Amino acid sequence: MSYTCNTGATGARQALAEANRGQNREVANEMARNVYVHPRDAHGRRLPAVRVPGLVTRRREEAAPFLMQGQQ
């Protein structure tokens, strides 16, 4: 839920599609890719993407249940 709220419907689309197909490892992989933000300059122009360490940790925690399902 938080992943979808944070990334928006468009950002979560691929992970949700993989989940619907039961491809849990692919869900986790897709979530792990979504760790970048695009800051903006003083004029509101979008700058190059920056990897955010806090998002790496958050996505790892959010993806953990999908990785554990294959181990049960």
mmCIF file of the N, C-alpha and C atoms, coordinates in Angstrom:
data_MODEL
# 
_entry.id   MODEL 
# 
loop_
_atom_site.group_PDB 
_atom_site.id 
_atom_site.type_symbol 
_atom_site.label_atom_id 
_atom_site.label_alt_id 
_atom_site.label_comp_id 
_atom_site.label_asym_id 
_atom_site.label_entity_id 
_atom_site.label_seq_id 
_atom_site.pdbx_PDB_ins_code 
_atom_site.Cartn_x 
_atom_site.Cartn_y 
_atom_site.Cartn_z 
_atom_site.occupancy 
_atom_site.B_iso_or_equiv 
_atom_site.pdbx_formal_charge 
_atom_site.auth_seq_id 
_atom_site.auth_comp_id 
_atom_site.auth_asym_id 
_atom_site.auth_atom_id 
_atom_site.pdbx_PDB_model_num 
ATOM 1   N N  . MET A 1 1  ? 0.819  -1.187  0.000   1.00 0.00 ? 1  MET A N  1 
ATOM 2   C CA . MET A 1 1  ? 0.000  0.000   0.000   1.00 0.00 ? 1  MET A CA 1 
ATOM 3   C C  . MET A 1 1  ? 0.862  1.250   0.000   1.00 0.00 ? 1  MET A C  1 
ATOM 4   N N  . SER A 1 2  ? 1.837  1.345   0.921   1.00 0.00 ? 2  SER A N  1 
ATOM 5   C CA . SER A 1 2  ? 2.651  2.557   0.980   1.00 0.00 ? 2  SER A CA 1 
ATOM 6   C C  . SER A 1 2  ? 3.462  2.733   -0.295  1.00 0.00 ? 2  SER A C  1 
ATOM 7   N N  . TYR A 1 3  ? 3.918  1.638   -0.890  1.00 0.00 ? 3  TYR A N  1 
ATOM 8   C CA . TYR A 1 3  ? 4.677  1.722   -2.136  1.00 0.00 ? 3  TYR A CA 1 
ATOM 9   C C  . TYR A 1 3  ? 3.836  2.392   -3.214  1.00 0.00 ? 3  TYR A C  1 
ATOM 10  N N  . THR A 1 4  ? 2.606  1.952   -3.360  1.00 0.00 ? 4  THR A N  1 
ATOM 11  C CA . THR A 1 4  ? 1.728  2.515   -4.379  1.00 0.00 ? 4  THR A CA 1 
ATOM 12  C C  . THR A 1 4  ? 1.404  3.972   -4.079  1.00 0.00 ? 4  THR A C  1 
ATOM 13  N N  . CYS A 1 5  ? 1.173  4.292   -2.830  1.00 0.00 ? 5  CYS A N  1 
ATOM 14  C CA . CYS A 1 5  ? 0.892  5.688   -2.469  1.00 0.00 ? 5  CYS A CA 1 
ATOM 15  C C  . CYS A 1 5  ? 2.094  6.575   -2.739  1.00 0.00 ? 5  CYS A C  1 
ATOM 16  N N  . ASN A 1 6  ? 3.298  6.079   -2.455  1.00 0.00 ? 6  ASN A N  1 
ATOM 17  C CA . ASN A 1 6  ? 4.508  6.869   -2.656  1.00 0.00 ? 6  ASN A CA 1 
ATOM 18  C C  . ASN A 1 6  ? 4.873  7.034   -4.121  1.00 0.00 ? 6  ASN A C  1 
ATOM 19  N N  . THR A 1 7  ? 4.681  6.005   -4.928  1.00 0.00 ? 7  THR A N  1 
ATOM 20  C CA . THR A 1 7  ? 5.096  6.064   -6.323  1.00 0.00 ? 7  THR A CA 1 
ATOM 21  C C  . THR A 1 7  ? 3.979  6.514   -7.255  1.00 0.00 ? 7  THR A C  1 
ATOM 22  N N  . GLY A 1 8  ? 2.752  6.454   -6.786  1.00 0.00 ? 8  GLY A N  1 
ATOM 23  C CA . GLY A 1 8  ? 1.617  6.792   -7.629  1.00 0.00 ? 8  GLY A CA 1 
ATOM 24  C C  . GLY A 1 8  ? 1.226  5.597   -8.485  1.00 0.00 ? 8  GLY A C  1 
ATOM 25  N N  . ALA A 1 9  ? 0.052  5.679   -9.058  1.00 0.00 ? 9  ALA A N  1 
ATOM 26  C CA . ALA A 1 9  ? -0.459 4.560   -9.862  1.00 0.00 ? 9  ALA A CA 1 
ATOM 27  C C  . ALA A 1 9  ? 0.461  4.252   -11.035 1.00 0.00 ? 9  ALA A C  1 
ATOM 28  N N  . THR A 1 10 ? 0.993  5.272   -11.670 1.00 0.00 ? 10 THR A N  1 
ATOM 29  C CA . THR A 1 10 ? 1.869  5.050   -12.816 1.00 0.00 ? 10 THR A CA 1 
ATOM 30  C C  . THR A 1 10 ? 3.183  4.417   -12.382 1.00 0.00 ? 10 THR A C  1 
ATOM 31  N N  . GLY A 1 11 ? 3.761  4.885   -11.289 1.00 0.00 ? 11 GLY A N  1 
ATOM 32  C CA . GLY A 1 11 ? 5.026  4.359   -10.808 1.00 0.00 ? 11 GLY A CA 1 
ATOM 33  C C  . GLY A 1 11 ? 4.939  2.932   -10.315 1.00 0.00 ? 11 GLY A C  1 
ATOM 34  N N  . ALA A 1 12 ? 3.785  2.543   -9.831  1.00 0.00 ? 12 ALA A N  1 
ATOM 35  C CA . ALA A 1 12 ? 3.609  1.202   -9.282  1.00 0.00 ? 12 ALA A CA 1 
ATOM 36  C C  . ALA A 1 12 ? 3.055  0.209   -10.295 1.00 0.00 ? 12 ALA A C  1 
ATOM 37  N N  . ARG A 1 13 ? 2.700  0.677   -11.466 1.00 0.00 ? 13 ARG A N  1 
ATOM 38  C CA . ARG A 1 13 ? 2.005  -0.164  -12.453 1.00 0.00 ? 13 ARG A CA 1 
ATOM 39  C C  . ARG A 1 13 ? 2.737  -1.474  -12.748 1.00 0.00 ? 13 ARG A C  1 
ATOM 40  N N  . GLN A 1 14 ? 4.029  -1.410  -13.022 1.00 0.00 ? 14 GLN A N  1 
ATOM 41  C CA . GLN A 1 14 ? 4.767  -2.628  -13.397 1.00 0.00 ? 14 GLN A CA 1 
ATOM 42  C C  . GLN A 1 14 ? 4.847  -3.603  -12.228 1.00 0.00 ? 14 GLN A C  1 
ATOM 43  N N  . ALA A 1 15 ? 5.112  -3.100  -11.032 1.00 0.00 ? 15 ALA A N  1 
ATOM 44  C CA . ALA A 1 15 ? 5.186  -3.983  -9.860  1.00 0.00 ? 15 ALA A CA 1 
ATOM 45  C C  . ALA A 1 15 ? 3.832  -4.646  -9.607  1.00 0.00 ? 15 ALA A C  1 
ATOM 46  N N  . LEU A 1 16 ? 2.758  -3.894  -9.761  1.00 0.00 ? 16 LEU A N  1 
ATOM 47  C CA . LEU A 1 16 ? 1.421  -4.459  -9.557  1.00 0.00 ? 16 LEU A CA 1 
ATOM 48  C C  . LEU A 1 16 ? 1.099  -5.513  -10.614 1.00 0.00 ? 16 LEU A C  1 
ATOM 49  N N  . ALA A 1 17 ? 1.507  -5.278  -11.847 1.00 0.00 ? 17 ALA A N  1 
ATOM 50  C CA . ALA A 1 17 ? 1.279  -6.257  -12.911 1.00 0.00 ? 17 ALA A CA 1 
ATOM 51  C C  . ALA A 1 17 ? 2.021  -7.554  -12.606 1.00 0.00 ? 17 ALA A C  1 
ATOM 52  N N  . GLU A 1 18 ? 3.256  -7.439  -12.135 1.00 0.00 ? 18 GLU A N  1 
ATOM 53  C CA . GLU A 1 18 ? 4.028  -8.631  -11.767 1.00 0.00 ? 18 GLU A CA 1 
ATOM 54  C C  . GLU A 1 18 ? 3.365  -9.363  -10.598 1.00 0.00 ? 18 GLU A C  1 
ATOM 55  N N  . ALA A 1 19 ? 2.857  -8.614  -9.633  1.00 0.00 ? 19 ALA A N  1 
ATOM 56  C CA . ALA A 1 19 ? 2.179  -9.223  -8.483  1.00 0.00 ? 19 ALA A CA 1 
ATOM 57  C C  . ALA A 1 19 ? 0.939  -9.985  -8.942  1.00 0.00 ? 19 ALA A C  1 
ATOM 58  N N  . ASN A 1 20 ? 0.199  -9.408  -9.865  1.00 0.00 ? 20 ASN A N  1 
ATOM 59  C CA . ASN A 1 20 ? -0.996 -10.067 -10.384 1.00 0.00 ? 20 ASN A CA 1 
ATOM 60  C C  . ASN A 1 20 ? -0.663 -11.370 -11.098 1.00 0.00 ? 20 ASN A C  1 
ATOM 61  N N  . ARG A 1 21 ? 0.533  -11.461 -11.666 1.00 0.00 ? 21 ARG A N  1 
ATOM 62  C CA . ARG A 1 21 ? 0.967  -12.687 -12.347 1.00 0.00 ? 21 ARG A CA 1 
ATOM 63  C C  . ARG A 1 21 ? 1.632  -13.665 -11.383 1.00 0.00 ? 21 ARG A C  1 
ATOM 64  N N  . GLY A 1 22 ? 1.783  -13.267 -10.114 1.00 0.00 ? 22 GLY A N  1 
ATOM 65  C CA . GLY A 1 22 ? 2.414  -14.142 -9.136  1.00 0.00 ? 22 GLY A CA 1 
ATOM 66  C C  . GLY A 1 22 ? 3.927  -14.191 -9.255  1.00 0.00 ? 22 GLY A C  1 
ATOM 67  N N  . GLN A 1 23 ? 4.514  -13.221 -9.911  1.00 0.00 ? 23 GLN A N  1 
ATOM 68  C CA . GLN A 1 23 ? 5.960  -13.159 -10.111 1.00 0.00 ? 23 GLN A CA 1 
ATOM 69  C C  . GLN A 1 23 ? 6.604  -12.362 -8.976  1.00 0.00 ? 23 GLN A C  1 
ATOM 70  N N  . ASN A 1 24 ? 6.674  -12.983 -7.802  1.00 0.00 ? 24 ASN A N  1 
ATOM 71  C CA . ASN A 1 24 ? 7.106  -12.263 -6.599  1.00 0.00 ? 24 ASN A CA 1 
ATOM 72  C C  . ASN A 1 24 ? 8.522  -11.711 -6.688  1.00 0.00 ? 24 ASN A C  1 
ATOM 73  N N  . ARG A 1 25 ? 9.450  -12.459 -7.245  1.00 0.00 ? 25 ARG A N  1 
ATOM 74  C CA . ARG A 1 25 ? 10.824 -11.958 -7.358  1.00 0.00 ? 25 ARG A CA 1 
ATOM 75  C C  . ARG A 1 25 ? 10.867 -10.727 -8.265  1.00 0.00 ? 25 ARG A C  1 
ATOM 76  N N  . GLU A 1 26 ? 10.081 -10.739 -9.336  1.00 0.00 ? 26 GLU A N  1 
ATOM 77  C CA . GLU A 1 26 ? 10.033 -9.580  -10.234 1.00 0.00 ? 26 GLU A CA 1 
ATOM 78  C C  . GLU A 1 26 ? 9.401  -8.371  -9.560  1.00 0.00 ? 26 GLU A C  1 
ATOM 79  N N  . VAL A 1 27 ? 8.428  -8.603  -8.678  1.00 0.00 ? 27 VAL A N  1 
ATOM 80  C CA . VAL A 1 27 ? 7.848  -7.509  -7.904  1.00 0.00 ? 27 VAL A CA 1 
ATOM 81  C C  . VAL A 1 27 ? 8.944  -6.848  -7.082  1.00 0.00 ? 27 VAL A C  1 
ATOM 82  N N  . ALA A 1 28 ? 9.720  -7.650  -6.371  1.00 0.00 ? 28 ALA A N  1 
ATOM 83  C CA . ALA A 1 28 ? 10.801 -7.116  -5.538  1.00 0.00 ? 28 ALA A CA 1 
ATOM 84  C C  . ALA A 1 28 ? 11.835 -6.385  -6.381  1.00 0.00 ? 28 ALA A C  1 
ATOM 85  N N  . ASN A 1 29 ? 12.183 -6.939  -7.540  1.00 0.00 ? 29 ASN A N  1 
ATOM 86  C CA . ASN A 1 29 ? 13.150 -6.282  -8.420  1.00 0.00 ? 29 ASN A CA 1 
ATOM 87  C C  . ASN A 1 29 ? 12.635 -4.936  -8.912  1.00 0.00 ? 29 ASN A C  1 
ATOM 88  N N  . GLU A 1 30 ? 11.386 -4.902  -9.278  1.00 0.00 ? 30 GLU A N  1 
ATOM 89  C CA . GLU A 1 30 ? 10.788 -3.649  -9.760  1.00 0.00 ? 30 GLU A CA 1 
ATOM 90  C C  . GLU A 1 30 ? 10.751 -2.601  -8.650  1.00 0.00 ? 30 GLU A C  1 
ATOM 91  N N  . MET A 1 31 ? 10.406 -3.041  -7.467  1.00 0.00 ? 31 MET A N  1 
ATOM 92  C CA . MET A 1 31 ? 10.376 -2.098  -6.337  1.00 0.00 ? 31 MET A CA 1 
ATOM 93  C C  . MET A 1 31 ? 11.774 -1.549  -6.053  1.00 0.00 ? 31 MET A C  1 
ATOM 94  N N  . ALA A 1 32 ? 12.781 -2.396  -6.180  1.00 0.00 ? 32 ALA A N  1 
ATOM 95  C CA . ALA A 1 32 ? 14.161 -1.977  -5.905  1.00 0.00 ? 32 ALA A CA 1 
ATOM 96  C C  . ALA A 1 32 ? 14.657 -0.945  -6.906  1.00 0.00 ? 32 ALA A C  1 
ATOM 97  N N  . ARG A 1 33 ? 14.075 -0.899  -8.076  1.00 0.00 ? 33 ARG A N  1 
ATOM 98  C CA . ARG A 1 33 ? 14.482 0.090   -9.087  1.00 0.00 ? 33 ARG A CA 1 
ATOM 99  C C  . ARG A 1 33 ? 13.944 1.484   -8.779  1.00 0.00 ? 33 ARG A C  1 
ATOM 100 N N  . ASN A 1 34 ? 12.927 1.549   -7.980  1.00 0.00 ? 34 ASN A N  1 
ATOM 101 C CA . ASN A 1 34 ? 12.249 2.820   -7.730  1.00 0.00 ? 34 ASN A CA 1 
ATOM 102 C C  . ASN A 1 34 ? 12.839 3.524   -6.506  1.00 0.00 ? 34 ASN A C  1 
ATOM 103 N N  . VAL A 1 35 ? 14.105 3.937   -6.611  1.00 0.00 ? 35 VAL A N  1 
ATOM 104 C CA . VAL A 1 35 ? 14.810 4.570   -5.491  1.00 0.00 ? 35 VAL A CA 1 
ATOM 105 C C  . VAL A 1 35 ? 15.432 5.908   -5.897  1.00 0.00 ? 35 VAL A C  1 
ATOM 106 N N  . TYR A 1 36 ? 14.909 6.504   -6.947  1.00 0.00 ? 36 TYR A N  1 
ATOM 107 C CA . TYR A 1 36 ? 15.448 7.759   -7.457  1.00 0.00 ? 36 TYR A CA 1 
ATOM 108 C C  . TYR A 1 36 ? 14.397 8.862   -7.368  1.00 0.00 ? 36 TYR A C  1 
ATOM 109 N N  . VAL A 1 37 ? 14.862 10.072  -7.155  1.00 0.00 ? 37 VAL A N  1 
ATOM 110 C CA . VAL A 1 37 ? 13.994 11.247  -7.199  1.00 0.00 ? 37 VAL A CA 1 
ATOM 111 C C  . VAL A 1 37 ? 14.611 12.239  -8.174  1.00 0.00 ? 37 VAL A C  1 
ATOM 112 N N  . HIS A 1 38 ? 13.780 13.120  -8.700  1.00 0.00 ? 38 HIS A N  1 
ATOM 113 C CA . HIS A 1 38 ? 14.238 14.173  -9.606  1.00 0.00 ? 38 HIS A CA 1 
ATOM 114 C C  . HIS A 1 38 ? 14.084 15.512  -8.884  1.00 0.00 ? 38 HIS A C  1 
ATOM 115 N N  . PRO A 1 39 ? 15.167 16.020  -8.308  1.00 0.00 ? 39 PRO A N  1 
ATOM 116 C CA . PRO A 1 39 ? 15.064 17.324  -7.664  1.00 0.00 ? 39 PRO A CA 1 
ATOM 117 C C  . PRO A 1 39 ? 14.830 18.413  -8.715  1.00 0.00 ? 39 PRO A C  1 
ATOM 118 N N  . ARG A 1 40 ? 14.456 19.560  -8.251  1.00 0.00 ? 40 ARG A N  1 
ATOM 119 C CA . ARG A 1 40 ? 14.223 20.698  -9.154  1.00 0.00 ? 40 ARG A CA 1 
ATOM 120 C C  . ARG A 1 40 ? 15.121 21.849  -8.740  1.00 0.00 ? 40 ARG A C  1 
ATOM 121 N N  . ASP A 1 41 ? 15.507 22.639  -9.730  1.00 0.00 ? 41 ASP A N  1 
ATOM 122 C CA . ASP A 1 41 ? 16.347 23.794  -9.423  1.00 0.00 ? 41 ASP A CA 1 
ATOM 123 C C  . ASP A 1 41 ? 15.472 24.962  -8.957  1.00 0.00 ? 41 ASP A C  1 
ATOM 124 N N  . ALA A 1 42 ? 16.083 26.102  -8.718  1.00 0.00 ? 42 ALA A N  1 
ATOM 125 C CA . ALA A 1 42 ? 15.365 27.271  -8.196  1.00 0.00 ? 42 ALA A CA 1 
ATOM 126 C C  . ALA A 1 42 ? 14.286 27.767  -9.153  1.00 0.00 ? 42 ALA A C  1 
ATOM 127 N N  . HIS A 1 43 ? 14.375 27.388  -10.425 1.00 0.00 ? 43 HIS A N  1 
ATOM 128 C CA . HIS A 1 43 ? 13.390 27.810  -11.427 1.00 0.00 ? 43 HIS A CA 1 
ATOM 129 C C  . HIS A 1 43 ? 12.344 26.732  -11.699 1.00 0.00 ? 43 HIS A C  1 
ATOM 130 N N  . GLY A 1 44 ? 12.402 25.646  -10.938 1.00 0.00 ? 44 GLY A N  1 
ATOM 131 C CA . GLY A 1 44 ? 11.431 24.578  -11.087 1.00 0.00 ? 44 GLY A CA 1 
ATOM 132 C C  . GLY A 1 44 ? 11.769 23.573  -12.169 1.00 0.00 ? 44 GLY A C  1 
ATOM 133 N N  . ARG A 1 45 ? 12.951 23.716  -12.781 1.00 0.00 ? 45 ARG A N  1 
ATOM 134 C CA . ARG A 1 45 ? 13.342 22.765  -13.818 1.00 0.00 ? 45 ARG A CA 1 
ATOM 135 C C  . ARG A 1 45 ? 13.807 21.463  -13.179 1.00 0.00 ? 45 ARG A C  1 
ATOM 136 N N  . ARG A 1 46 ? 13.408 20.391  -13.799 1.00 0.00 ? 46 ARG A N  1 
ATOM 137 C CA . ARG A 1 46 ? 13.744 19.059  -13.300 1.00 0.00 ? 46 ARG A CA 1 
ATOM 138 C C  . ARG A 1 46 ? 15.227 18.765  -13.540 1.00 0.00 ? 46 ARG A C  1 
ATOM 139 N N  . LEU A 1 47 ? 15.911 18.330  -12.498 1.00 0.00 ? 47 LEU A N  1 
ATOM 140 C CA . LEU A 1 47 ? 17.331 17.990  -12.566 1.00 0.00 ? 47 LEU A CA 1 
ATOM 141 C C  . LEU A 1 47 ? 17.494 16.486  -12.752 1.00 0.00 ? 47 LEU A C  1 
ATOM 142 N N  . PRO A 1 48 ? 18.705 16.029  -13.050 1.00 0.00 ? 48 PRO A N  1 
ATOM 143 C CA . PRO A 1 48 ? 18.925 14.576  -13.202 1.00 0.00 ? 48 PRO A CA 1 
ATOM 144 C C  . PRO A 1 48 ? 18.544 13.803  -11.936 1.00 0.00 ? 48 PRO A C  1 
ATOM 145 N N  . ALA A 1 49 ? 18.165 12.571  -12.144 1.00 0.00 ? 49 ALA A N  1 
ATOM 146 C CA . ALA A 1 49 ? 17.742 11.708  -11.035 1.00 0.00 ? 49 ALA A CA 1 
ATOM 147 C C  . ALA A 1 49 ? 18.880 11.490  -10.050 1.00 0.00 ? 49 ALA A C  1 
ATOM 148 N N  . VAL A 1 50 ? 18.501 11.404  -8.772  1.00 0.00 ? 50 VAL A N  1 
ATOM 149 C CA . VAL A 1 50 ? 19.441 11.175  -7.684  1.00 0.00 ? 50 VAL A CA 1 
ATOM 150 C C  . VAL A 1 50 ? 18.959 9.960   -6.899  1.00 0.00 ? 50 VAL A C  1 
ATOM 151 N N  . ARG A 1 51 ? 19.873 9.026   -6.646  1.00 0.00 ? 51 ARG A N  1 
ATOM 152 C CA . ARG A 1 51 ? 19.547 7.837   -5.848  1.00 0.00 ? 51 ARG A CA 1 
ATOM 153 C C  . ARG A 1 51 ? 19.498 8.246   -4.376  1.00 0.00 ? 51 ARG A C  1 
ATOM 154 N N  . VAL A 1 52 ? 18.420 7.877   -3.694  1.00 0.00 ? 52 VAL A N  1 
ATOM 155 C CA . VAL A 1 52 ? 18.216 8.268   -2.304  1.00 0.00 ? 52 VAL A CA 1 
ATOM 156 C C  . VAL A 1 52 ? 18.407 7.050   -1.397  1.00 0.00 ? 52 VAL A C  1 
ATOM 157 N N  . PRO A 1 53 ? 19.449 7.053   -0.562  1.00 0.00 ? 53 PRO A N  1 
ATOM 158 C CA . PRO A 1 53 ? 19.713 5.901   0.307   1.00 0.00 ? 53 PRO A CA 1 
ATOM 159 C C  . PRO A 1 53 ? 18.529 5.507   1.187   1.00 0.00 ? 53 PRO A C  1 
ATOM 160 N N  . GLY A 1 54 ? 17.779 6.475   1.670   1.00 0.00 ? 54 GLY A N  1 
ATOM 161 C CA . GLY A 1 54 ? 16.616 6.162   2.492   1.00 0.00 ? 54 GLY A CA 1 
ATOM 162 C C  . GLY A 1 54 ? 15.561 5.377   1.729   1.00 0.00 ? 54 GLY A C  1 
ATOM 163 N N  . LEU A 1 55 ? 15.419 5.674   0.431   1.00 0.00 ? 55 LEU A N  1 
ATOM 164 C CA . LEU A 1 55 ? 14.468 4.922   -0.379  1.00 0.00 ? 55 LEU A CA 1 
ATOM 165 C C  . LEU A 1 55 ? 14.956 3.503   -0.643  1.00 0.00 ? 55 LEU A C  1 
ATOM 166 N N  . VAL A 1 56 ? 16.262 3.317   -0.728  1.00 0.00 ? 56 VAL A N  1 
ATOM 167 C CA . VAL A 1 56 ? 16.811 1.974   -0.906  1.00 0.00 ? 56 VAL A CA 1 
ATOM 168 C C  . VAL A 1 56 ? 16.391 1.100   0.274   1.00 0.00 ? 56 VAL A C  1 
ATOM 169 N N  . THR A 1 57 ? 16.571 1.629   1.475   1.00 0.00 ? 57 THR A N  1 
ATOM 170 C CA . THR A 1 57 ? 16.190 0.898   2.690   1.00 0.00 ? 57 THR A CA 1 
ATOM 171 C C  . THR A 1 57 ? 14.688 0.648   2.726   1.00 0.00 ? 57 THR A C  1 
ATOM 172 N N  . ARG A 1 58 ? 13.926 1.674   2.411   1.00 0.00 ? 58 ARG A N  1 
ATOM 173 C CA . ARG A 1 58 ? 12.471 1.551   2.448   1.00 0.00 ? 58 ARG A CA 1 
ATOM 174 C C  . ARG A 1 58 ? 11.978 0.512   1.455   1.00 0.00 ? 58 ARG A C  1 
ATOM 175 N N  . ARG A 1 59 ? 12.498 0.549   0.223   1.00 0.00 ? 59 ARG A N  1 
ATOM 176 C CA . ARG A 1 59 ? 12.061 -0.419  -0.797  1.00 0.00 ? 59 ARG A CA 1 
ATOM 177 C C  . ARG A 1 59 ? 12.466 -1.840  -0.416  1.00 0.00 ? 59 ARG A C  1 
ATOM 178 N N  . ARG A 1 60 ? 13.621 -1.997  0.208   1.00 0.00 ? 60 ARG A N  1 
ATOM 179 C CA . ARG A 1 60 ? 14.056 -3.325  0.657   1.00 0.00 ? 60 ARG A CA 1 
ATOM 180 C C  . ARG A 1 60 ? 13.039 -3.873  1.666   1.00 0.00 ? 60 ARG A C  1 
ATOM 181 N N  . GLU A 1 61 ? 12.607 -3.037  2.585   1.00 0.00 ? 61 GLU A N  1 
ATOM 182 C CA . GLU A 1 61 ? 11.633 -3.465  3.589   1.00 0.00 ? 61 GLU A CA 1 
ATOM 183 C C  . GLU A 1 61 ? 10.278 -3.765  2.954   1.00 0.00 ? 61 GLU A C  1 
ATOM 184 N N  . GLU A 1 62 ? 9.868  -2.930  1.994   1.00 0.00 ? 62 GLU A N  1 
ATOM 185 C CA . GLU A 1 62 ? 8.578  -3.142  1.342   1.00 0.00 ? 62 GLU A CA 1 
ATOM 186 C C  . GLU A 1 62 ? 8.576  -4.393  0.467   1.00 0.00 ? 62 GLU A C  1 
ATOM 187 N N  . ALA A 1 63 ? 9.721  -4.726  -0.108  1.00 0.00 ? 63 ALA A N  1 
ATOM 188 C CA . ALA A 1 63 ? 9.808  -5.879  -1.011  1.00 0.00 ? 63 ALA A CA 1 
ATOM 189 C C  . ALA A 1 63 ? 10.008 -7.198  -0.258  1.00 0.00 ? 63 ALA A C  1 
ATOM 190 N N  . ALA A 1 64 ? 10.429 -7.141  0.993   1.00 0.00 ? 64 ALA A N  1 
ATOM 191 C CA . ALA A 1 64 ? 10.745 -8.356  1.746   1.00 0.00 ? 64 ALA A CA 1 
ATOM 192 C C  . ALA A 1 64 ? 9.627  -9.400  1.736   1.00 0.00 ? 64 ALA A C  1 
ATOM 193 N N  . PRO A 1 65 ? 8.377  -9.042  1.917   1.00 0.00 ? 65 PRO A N  1 
ATOM 194 C CA . PRO A 1 65 ? 7.328  -10.079 1.913   1.00 0.00 ? 65 PRO A CA 1 
ATOM 195 C C  . PRO A 1 65 ? 7.246  -10.834 0.581   1.00 0.00 ? 65 PRO A C  1 
ATOM 196 N N  . PHE A 1 66 ? 7.551  -10.173 -0.520  1.00 0.00 ? 66 PHE A N  1 
ATOM 197 C CA . PHE A 1 66 ? 7.496  -10.849 -1.809  1.00 0.00 ? 66 PHE A CA 1 
ATOM 198 C C  . PHE A 1 66 ? 8.632  -11.842 -1.968  1.00 0.00 ? 66 PHE A C  1 
ATOM 199 N N  . LEU A 1 67 ? 9.757  -11.555 -1.375  1.00 0.00 ? 67 LEU A N  1 
ATOM 200 C CA . LEU A 1 67 ? 10.898 -12.469 -1.425  1.00 0.00 ? 67 LEU A CA 1 
ATOM 201 C C  . LEU A 1 67 ? 10.692 -13.656 -0.498  1.00 0.00 ? 67 LEU A C  1 
ATOM 202 N N  . MET A 1 68 ? 10.021 -13.449 0.612   1.00 0.00 ? 68 MET A N  1 
ATOM 203 C CA . MET A 1 68 ? 9.798  -14.510 1.590   1.00 0.00 ? 68 MET A CA 1 
ATOM 204 C C  . MET A 1 68 ? 8.746  -15.503 1.108   1.00 0.00 ? 68 MET A C  1 
ATOM 205 N N  . GLN A 1 69 ? 7.827  -15.093 0.269   1.00 0.00 ? 69 GLN A N  1 
ATOM 206 C CA . GLN A 1 69 ? 6.758  -15.981 -0.187  1.00 0.00 ? 69 GLN A CA 1 
ATOM 207 C C  . GLN A 1 69 ? 7.301  -17.176 -0.941  1.00 0.00 ? 69 GLN A C  1 
ATOM 208 N N  . GLY A 1 70 ? 8.389  -16.989 -1.664  1.00 0.00 ? 70 GLY A N  1 
ATOM 209 C CA . GLY A 1 70 ? 8.972  -18.094 -2.414  1.00 0.00 ? 70 GLY A CA 1 
ATOM 210 C C  . GLY A 1 70 ? 9.713  -19.076 -1.518  1.00 0.00 ? 70 GLY A C  1 
ATOM 211 N N  . GLN A 1 71 ? 10.003 -18.695 -0.278  1.00 0.00 ? 71 GLN A N  1 
ATOM 212 C CA . GLN A 1 71 ? 10.763 -19.550 0.641   1.00 0.00 ? 71 GLN A CA 1 
ATOM 213 C C  . GLN A 1 71 ? 9.863  -20.405 1.513   1.00 0.00 ? 71 GLN A C  1 
ATOM 214 N N  . GLN A 1 72 ? 8.578  -20.165 1.501   1.00 0.00 ? 72 GLN A N  1 
ATOM 215 C CA . GLN A 1 72 ? 7.675  -20.906 2.378   1.00 0.00 ? 72 GLN A CA 1 
ATOM 216 C C  . GLN A 1 72 ? 7.255  -22.220 1.776   1.00 0.00 ? 72 GLN A C  1 
# 
